[in-house]
Amino acid sequence: MRCWTAQHGGESGAAPSWSCRIKLSRNFDHEGKPLLEKPPEETFCTVTNKSHIAACVTAAQAVLLNPTAVQSARGGARAYLPILSGKLPKESNAKEALGSADQYELAFTANKVVLDIDGAEADLTIIDLPGIIHDHPRGKQYVELVERMTKACLAPENHIIAMALPAGLDPETQAIRAWVREVDPSGHRSIGIVTKPDTLAEDAHIANCKLVELVCHRNGSYIGTSPAPNHDHHLRLGYYVVKNPTQEQLVQGITFTAAREAEARYFADSQHWASAVAKSPRLTSRLGTKNLRTGLSDLLVERIQAQLPAIRRTAREQLALISRDLAALPPPPGEDALQELRDLLGRFAEVMEGHVRASSVTEDRAFFQKTLTLYQAYGKKAVRSMPAFVVDRTLITALSTADKGVSLPPPDAIGTEEGDLDLSPWLEGTAGPKADASAMLGSHGELQRRLEASLFPQQHMPLYEVRSLRRKHIGRELPGFSPYSAVEDLIRRYKGQWSRHALECLGEVAAAAHELSGRVVEDVFKRYPRAQLSIGMAFSDYMEELVLEAESQIKGMLAKEDADVYTINDRSLRQMFDTFLGRLKKAYLRPRALDDDGQHRMIQVMHGLATLNLTFTSYDELFMAQTTDADDELRLMAACLAYFKVAFRRIADNVPITIRGTLLKRLGNKHGLVQALLRHAGLEAGPAQDAAVVARALLAEDEALAEQRTRLRGMEQRLRGMEQRLRGMEQRLRRALAALHAPSTAAAAAPG
């Protein structure tokens, strides 16, 4: 035999008649290395006639030893099944084509043939290993493979080791004895079986006497009558001697009973064994297959009795683990699928409401905080789309630091609190006309970086461009008057940018809501992949509906803003206009700062003017009274800056308010969201019966989860049954082993 065979026996309540399933276990590659993924065992055939087992096992071993031929054969492994329809089993054509065993593809394999027997007389597994080899023509790897296979099967504590050794060899010099001593040093689970005692000639007195002495020595005692020899290395459980039929007798169809009778005659007729038995009748218990069966049965009972407590404890532990895993699984779908779906949708809507409103339903505020961040990002983009003008070497903008919503300016912030920036430090070392300040704003990399960090507008207009724009609008106005169309034109040049930023903000908020809904849907409907997909699509449809509505409102609002220049806030506009005009005029004239002497003279001038009924309450009033050649352009700039300062706040707030009111408020409405999802999932309209059918289809449980529950329940049921069987296992085992003691005429004896 060049692959090992495992026989699993057990009582079968479902099949009172005897049957044996022969299976192929392929857990190793052709070099004997374990596979990363172990395939399931493949059923080769089912045998109901015990006389067919040998032929079927031989064919199964041939399959494992010829993997390439089996893979290319039509029908695979089943092509090698023996023909069992005749009186005697006959090899299949595929099996015959393989030739003799010496021609097989593999000399040995770590894969095994498994025999599952129903109706066996005892619950046990018998593992038949290949014979030990010390050399092989195909290479030393086969010697190592057999050694690994054998040692792996000897190691488990619940294995009883039966060593078959031919007569005439010293057991202690055999490799198997050394391996057994490694795994069973106390000898509590090892028995020696000496075979082929007839190969020792009757006149080989020394060899026969050594064999008799070996069998007489057991368990530290000596059952012979002569003085006990010094054999401390002998097996604790001793040796048995069996005389099985020859291969020729098996071919001739010798029965089990005849084989046992022939065995008994041999021991009775052998002068050495007859003499030894006459001197020590107890030696009879060590001779013959029947006595071997009795000894193995007694040992089996002893080992099972010793291991029953641990087996019961392991079964209880496994049952507790399986019960825990079952309790951790969600319950199976209920009877009322539509109501359960509504409950799940309610849970989904409740969680979404908690996220959207940052309510106590969920402790997670991440989504709400993300929307605030997106609104602030929109605000910053809107700030940078405001108008800005370059007058001489000063950049003047509409928004102050407070208007920008910047509570703590960055460390490298530039500009004044009012929103002006003196460009003189950036122009040091340059020469040329005043227009260079405007040109430098678009080319100086470091300055652009700091302008962005300080939220200065991206676009600016120099004084000379404003002058050019005003001249284009001069028409029928009297001298000294500026055309109002120039004001509208200048303002509209900065309009139209907010819409892009607002729609980007809407899209980002919608994307965040989509991402959130995906996580919530996955969590709430994780047991039901179909519902997960359907509700996810329904939510996407509803989101698209809300986004389109919000987009329409934002576009409509900003279209009205872009189409008109209007504010009812007259007083604030006038105040801002005056403030901006003063800042623009100072930038244009660049007056020197007054020292103490200059302030004293300024007061004297103001007193002198008062005597002429020209009253000025401050230096700023006096400064603003003077005229310049750029007054018309400065007034245009001041009007534009004042208007955008008023308009900015309403646009900056109204866009997030529209998103919150049209999109998020509805997503945070539990009842409305449930109804919308039912509608988009096709469950709101139509007969209730149809809706129930759809709901039942959506709540089809995940196959893996259902299979896991079924598997765990099956394991739980088997373990509970095992607990019951373990309680009476010792009694059942004794009955089964008692039946084993009676010879079976149908059993085939192994060759001696």
URNORDA-V102372 format. One record per pair of residues at least 4 apart in sequence whose ideal C-beta (glycine too) atoms are under 7 Angstrom apart, sorted by the first residue. I is the first residue (numbers start at 1). J is the second residue. D is the distance in whole Angstrom. If there is no record, write none. Layout:
# URNORDA-V102372
i = [I	I]
j = [J	J]
d = [D	D]
This chain:
# URNORDA-V102372
i = [1	1	1	2	2	2	2	3	3	3	3	3	3	3	3	3	4	4	4	4	4	4	4	5	5	5	5	5	6	6	6	6	6	7	7	7	7	8	8	8	8	8	9	9	9	9	9	10	10	11	12	12	15	15	15	16	17	18	18	19	19	19	19	19	20	20	20	20	20	21	21	21	22	22	22	22	22	22	22	22	23	23	23	23	23	23	24	24	24	24	24	24	24	24	25	25	25	25	26	26	27	27	27	27	28	28	28	28	28	28	29	29	30	30	32	32	32	41	42	44	44	44	45	45	47	47	47	50	50	51	52	52	52	53	54	54	55	55	55	56	56	57	57	58	59	59	59	59	59	60	60	61	61	62	62	62	62	62	63	63	63	64	64	64	65	65	65	65	66	66	66	66	67	67	68	68	69	69	69	70	70	73	73	74	75	79	79	80	80	80	81	82	82	82	82	83	83	83	84	86	91	91	93	98	98	99	107	107	107	108	108	108	108	110	110	121	121	121	122	122	122	122	124	127	129	129	129	130	130	132	132	132	132	133	133	134	135	136	136	138	140	141	142	143	144	145	146	147	148	149	150	150	151	151	153	154	154	154	154	154	155	158	159	160	160	160	160	161	161	161	161	162	162	163	163	163	163	163	163	164	164	165	165	165	165	165	165	166	166	166	167	167	167	167	167	167	167	168	168	168	169	171	171	172	172	175	176	177	178	179	180	180	181	184	184	184	186	187	187	187	188	189	190	190	191	191	191	191	191	191	192	192	192	193	193	193	194	194	194	195	195	195	196	197	197	197	198	198	200	200	200	200	202	204	205	206	207	208	208	209	210	211	212	212	212	213	213	213	214	215	215	215	215	215	216	216	216	216	216	217	217	217	217	217	218	218	218	219	219	219	222	223	223	223	224	224	225	225	235	237	238	239	240	240	240	240	241	241	242	242	242	242	243	243	243	244	244	244	244	244	245	245	245	245	245	245	245	246	246	247	247	248	249	250	250	254	254	255	255	256	256	256	256	256	256	257	257	257	258	259	259	260	260	260	260	261	262	263	263	263	264	264	265	266	267	267	267	268	270	271	272	273	273	274	275	276	276	277	277	277	283	285	286	287	288	289	290	290	291	292	293	293	293	294	294	295	296	297	297	297	297	298	299	300	300	301	301	301	301	302	303	304	304	305	307	308	308	308	308	309	310	311	311	312	312	313	314	315	315	315	315	315	316	317	318	318	319	319	319	319	320	321	322	322	322	322	322	323	323	324	325	325	326	326	326	329	329	330	332	332	333	333	333	333	334	336	337	337	337	337	337	338	338	338	338	339	340	340	341	341	341	341	341	342	343	344	344	344	345	345	345	345	346	346	346	347	347	348	348	348	348	349	349	349	349	350	350	350	351	351	351	351	351	352	352	352	352	352	352	353	353	353	353	353	354	354	354	355	355	355	355	355	356	356	356	356	357	358	358	365	366	367	367	367	368	369	370	370	371	371	371	372	373	374	374	374	374	375	375	375	376	377	378	378	378	378	378	379	379	379	380	380	381	381	382	382	382	382	383	383	383	384	384	384	385	385	385	385	385	386	386	386	386	386	386	386	387	387	387	387	387	387	388	388	388	388	388	388	388	389	389	389	389	389	390	390	390	390	390	390	390	391	391	391	391	391	392	392	392	392	393	393	393	393	393	394	394	394	394	394	395	395	395	395	395	396	396	396	396	397	397	397	398	398	398	398	399	399	399	399	399	400	400	400	401	401	401	403	404	406	409	409	410	412	412	413	413	414	414	414	415	415	415	415	415	416	418	420	421	423	423	426	426	426	427	427	427	430	432	435	435	435	436	438	438	439	440	441	441	444	445	446	447	448	449	450	451	461	461	463	463	463	464	465	466	466	466	466	466	467	467	468	469	469	469	470	470	470	470	470	473	473	473	473	474	475	477	477	482	482	482	482	484	485	486	486	487	487	487	488	488	489	490	490	491	491	491	491	494	495	496	497	498	498	498	499	499	499	500	501	502	502	502	502	503	503	503	504	505	505	505	506	506	506	506	506	506	507	508	509	509	509	510	510	510	510	511	512	513	513	513	514	514	515	516	517	517	518	518	519	520	521	521	521	521	521	522	522	525	525	525	527	527	527	528	528	528	528	528	528	529	529	530	530	530	530	531	531	531	532	533	534	534	534	535	535	535	536	537	538	538	538	538	539	539	540	541	541	542	542	542	542	543	544	545	546	546	546	546	547	547	548	549	549	550	550	550	550	550	551	552	553	553	553	554	554	554	555	556	557	557	557	558	559	560	561	561	565	567	567	567	567	569	569	570	571	572	572	573	573	573	573	574	575	576	576	576	576	577	577	577	577	578	579	580	580	580	580	581	581	581	581	582	582	582	583	584	584	584	584	585	585	585	585	586	588	588	588	589	591	594	594	594	596	597	598	599	600	601	602	602	603	604	605	606	606	606	609	609	610	610	616	616	616	617	619	620	621	627	630	631	632	633	634	635	636	637	638	639	640	641	642	643	644	647	648	649	650	651	653	654	655	656	657	658	659	659	660	660	661	663	664	665	666	667	669	670	671	672	673	674	675	675	676	677	678	678	679	682	683	683	683	686	686	688	689	690	691	692	693	694	695	701	701	702	703	704	705	706	707	708	709	710	711	712	713	714	715	716	717	718	719	720	721	722	723	725	728	729	730	731	732	733	734	735	736]
j = [61	128	130	65	107	108	130	61	64	65	108	109	111	112	113	130	112	127	128	129	130	149	153	57	112	113	115	128	112	114	115	125	127	115	117	125	126	114	115	116	117	125	117	120	122	123	124	120	123	123	118	119	19	118	119	119	119	48	119	46	47	48	118	119	47	53	115	116	117	43	46	116	44	45	47	56	57	60	113	115	41	42	43	44	114	116	41	42	44	60	63	64	77	113	41	111	112	114	39	111	34	35	38	111	32	33	34	35	110	111	33	35	67	106	110	145	148	114	77	60	63	77	56	81	52	53	56	746	747	748	56	84	89	57	58	748	59	82	89	60	82	61	113	62	63	80	81	82	95	64	113	65	113	66	80	95	98	104	70	77	80	109	111	113	104	105	106	109	70	98	104	105	71	105	72	105	73	98	105	76	77	79	94	79	79	92	94	92	94	95	92	89	90	91	92	89	90	92	89	90	95	96	97	103	104	103	136	138	142	130	142	145	146	145	149	736	739	740	733	736	737	740	300	153	149	150	153	146	149	146	150	175	176	143	146	143	143	142	143	142	144	145	146	147	148	149	150	151	152	153	154	179	155	179	159	159	161	179	180	183	183	307	189	189	299	300	303	180	184	189	190	191	193	176	177	180	190	192	193	193	195	169	171	174	192	193	194	195	196	199	194	195	196	197	199	200	211	199	200	207	174	177	192	177	233	179	180	181	182	183	184	190	185	188	189	190	236	235	236	237	236	303	235	237	235	237	240	295	296	299	235	238	239	240	242	292	211	239	241	242	244	752	752	211	241	243	243	266	204	207	208	211	271	208	209	210	211	212	272	213	214	215	216	272	276	217	224	229	239	238	239	241	283	286	222	223	224	280	283	222	228	231	234	238	223	237	238	236	237	238	228	280	282	283	279	280	279	280	239	299	286	286	286	291	292	295	286	287	263	288	289	292	263	266	752	259	749	750	751	752	249	250	254	259	749	751	752	751	752	251	751	252	254	254	751	258	259	259	745	260	743	744	745	747	749	261	743	745	262	263	749	264	289	290	743	265	266	267	288	289	268	288	269	270	273	287	288	274	274	275	276	277	287	278	279	280	283	281	283	284	287	291	291	291	292	293	294	743	295	296	297	740	741	298	741	299	300	301	737	740	741	302	303	304	737	305	733	734	737	306	307	308	733	730	311	312	726	729	730	313	314	315	726	316	726	317	318	319	719	722	723	726	320	321	322	719	323	716	719	720	324	325	326	712	715	716	719	327	716	328	329	712	712	713	716	708	709	527	701	709	337	340	699	701	340	340	341	692	695	696	699	342	691	692	695	343	344	699	345	531	695	698	699	346	347	348	524	525	349	674	677	678	350	670	674	351	524	352	520	521	524	353	670	673	674	354	361	670	355	361	362	520	524	356	517	520	667	668	673	357	359	361	668	670	359	361	362	362	364	367	368	516	367	664	667	668	668	365	368	369	370	371	512	516	372	373	374	512	375	509	512	376	377	378	505	508	509	379	505	656	380	381	382	501	502	505	655	383	405	652	384	455	385	501	498	501	651	652	399	404	455	455	457	458	457	458	497	498	501	397	398	399	457	494	644	648	398	457	494	640	641	644	395	396	397	456	457	459	460	396	460	461	466	637	395	437	438	441	460	462	463	396	463	584	587	588	434	587	588	590	422	423	424	427	437	420	421	422	423	587	420	421	423	456	460	420	583	584	587	419	456	457	419	641	644	645	403	404	419	645	648	417	418	419	406	409	417	645	455	455	413	454	453	450	453	453	454	421	450	454	419	420	421	454	456	420	583	583	456	427	437	440	444	447	436	437	440	436	436	439	462	464	440	460	462	443	444	447	460	448	449	450	451	452	453	454	456	465	466	467	630	633	468	469	470	490	633	636	637	471	633	472	486	489	490	482	486	632	633	636	483	485	486	489	483	483	481	483	486	632	635	636	488	489	490	636	491	636	639	492	565	493	636	640	495	565	640	643	644	562	562	501	502	558	651	503	555	558	504	505	506	554	558	655	507	551	554	508	509	655	659	510	547	550	551	554	659	511	512	513	659	663	514	543	547	663	515	516	517	543	667	518	543	519	520	521	539	522	536	523	524	525	532	535	536	539	526	532	531	532	535	701	702	705	532	698	699	700	701	702	533	702	534	697	698	700	535	698	699	536	537	538	681	698	539	677	681	540	541	542	677	680	681	543	677	544	545	680	546	676	677	680	547	548	549	550	662	663	666	551	663	552	553	662	554	658	659	662	663	555	556	557	658	662	558	655	658	559	560	561	654	658	562	563	564	647	651	643	573	643	646	647	573	646	574	575	576	646	577	642	643	646	578	579	580	642	645	646	581	638	639	642	582	583	584	638	641	642	585	634	635	638	586	620	624	587	588	634	637	638	589	624	628	634	591	628	630	634	628	623	598	599	602	600	601	602	603	604	605	606	619	607	608	609	610	616	622	614	616	614	615	621	622	625	621	623	624	625	631	634	635	636	637	638	639	640	641	642	643	644	645	646	647	648	651	652	653	654	655	657	658	659	660	661	662	663	664	664	665	665	667	668	669	672	673	673	674	675	676	677	678	679	684	680	681	683	684	684	694	691	694	695	690	691	692	693	694	695	696	697	698	699	705	706	706	707	708	709	710	711	712	713	714	715	716	717	718	719	720	721	722	723	724	725	726	727	729	732	733	734	735	736	737	738	739	740]
d = [7	7	5	6	6	5	6	5	5	6	7	5	6	6	6	7	5	6	6	5	6	6	7	6	6	5	7	4	6	5	7	6	5	4	6	6	4	7	7	5	7	5	5	3	6	7	6	6	5	7	4	5	6	5	6	7	6	7	4	6	7	5	5	7	5	6	6	7	5	6	5	4	5	5	6	5	6	5	6	6	4	6	5	6	4	7	7	5	5	6	6	6	6	7	5	6	5	5	6	5	6	6	5	7	5	6	6	7	4	5	5	6	6	6	4	4	7	6	7	5	7	6	6	6	5	6	5	5	7	7	6	5	6	6	6	7	6	4	4	6	6	6	6	7	7	5	6	5	6	7	4	6	6	6	6	6	6	7	5	5	5	5	5	7	4	6	5	6	6	6	6	5	6	7	7	6	6	7	7	6	6	5	6	6	4	7	4	6	5	5	6	5	6	6	6	7	4	6	5	6	4	5	6	7	7	4	6	5	5	6	5	5	6	6	5	4	5	6	6	4	6	7	7	5	7	5	6	5	7	6	7	5	6	6	6	6	7	4	6	6	6	6	7	6	6	6	6	6	6	7	6	7	6	6	7	7	6	6	6	5	5	6	7	5	6	7	6	5	6	6	4	5	6	5	7	6	7	5	6	5	6	6	5	6	6	7	6	6	5	7	5	7	5	5	6	5	6	6	6	6	6	5	6	6	5	6	6	6	7	7	6	5	6	7	5	5	7	6	3	6	7	6	6	6	7	5	7	7	7	7	5	7	4	5	6	7	7	6	5	6	7	6	5	7	5	6	6	6	5	5	5	7	6	6	6	6	7	6	4	6	6	7	6	6	5	6	7	6	6	7	5	6	7	5	6	5	4	7	6	6	7	5	5	7	7	7	3	6	7	7	4	5	5	6	7	5	4	5	6	7	7	7	5	7	4	6	7	5	7	6	5	6	5	5	6	7	5	6	6	3	4	5	5	5	6	7	6	7	6	6	5	6	4	6	6	5	5	7	6	6	6	6	5	5	6	6	6	5	6	6	5	6	6	6	6	6	7	7	5	6	6	6	6	6	5	5	7	6	6	6	6	6	7	6	7	6	5	6	5	6	7	5	6	6	7	6	7	7	6	6	6	6	6	6	6	6	6	6	4	6	7	6	6	6	7	6	6	7	6	6	6	6	6	6	6	6	7	7	7	6	6	6	6	6	5	6	6	6	6	5	6	6	6	7	6	6	6	7	4	7	6	6	6	5	5	5	7	6	7	6	7	6	5	7	7	7	6	5	7	7	7	7	5	6	5	6	6	6	4	4	5	7	6	5	4	6	6	6	6	7	4	6	6	6	7	6	6	6	6	5	6	7	6	7	6	6	5	6	6	6	5	6	4	4	5	7	6	6	7	7	6	5	7	6	7	6	6	7	6	6	7	6	5	5	5	3	4	6	6	4	7	6	7	5	5	4	5	5	4	5	6	7	6	5	7	7	6	5	6	6	7	6	6	7	6	5	6	6	7	4	7	7	6	6	7	4	6	6	6	5	7	6	7	4	6	6	7	6	6	5	5	6	6	5	7	7	4	6	7	6	5	6	5	7	6	7	6	7	4	5	6	6	6	7	5	7	4	7	4	5	6	5	7	5	6	5	5	7	5	5	7	6	5	6	4	5	6	6	6	6	7	5	5	6	5	6	7	6	7	4	7	4	6	7	6	5	6	6	6	4	6	6	7	4	5	5	4	5	5	7	7	6	5	5	5	6	5	7	5	7	4	7	5	6	6	7	5	6	5	5	6	6	4	6	7	5	7	6	7	6	5	6	6	5	7	6	6	6	5	6	6	6	6	7	4	6	5	7	6	6	7	7	6	6	7	6	4	5	6	6	6	6	6	6	6	7	5	6	6	7	5	7	6	6	6	6	5	6	6	6	4	5	4	7	6	6	4	6	6	5	7	7	7	6	6	6	6	6	5	6	5	7	6	5	7	5	5	6	7	5	5	7	6	6	6	6	7	5	6	6	7	5	6	4	6	6	7	6	6	6	7	6	7	6	6	6	6	6	6	6	5	7	6	6	5	7	6	6	6	6	6	6	6	7	6	6	5	6	7	6	6	6	6	6	5	7	6	6	5	4	6	6	6	6	6	6	5	7	6	7	6	5	6	7	5	6	6	4	6	6	6	6	6	5	6	6	6	7	6	6	5	4	4	6	6	6	7	4	6	5	7	5	6	6	7	6	6	5	6	6	7	6	7	6	6	6	6	4	5	6	6	6	5	6	6	6	5	6	7	7	6	7	6	6	6	7	6	7	6	7	5	7	6	5	6	6	6	6	6	5	7	6	7	6	6	4	5	7	6	5	6	4	7	7	6	4	5	6	6	6	6	4	6	6	6	6	6	4	6	6	6	7	7	6	6	6	6	6	7	7	4	5	6	7	7	6	7	7	6	6	6	7	6	6	6	5	6	4	6	7	5	4	4	7	6	6	6	7	6	5	6	7	7	6	6	7	6	6	6	7	6	7	6	6	6	6	6	6	7	6	6	7	6	6	6	5	7	5	6	5	7	6	7	6	6	6	7	6	6	6	6	6	7	6	6	5	4	4	7	5	6	7	5	6	6	7	6	6	6	7	6	6	6	5	7	6	6	6	6	6	6	6	6	6	6	6	6	6	6	6	6	7	7	6	6	7	6	6	6	7	7	6	6	6	7	7]
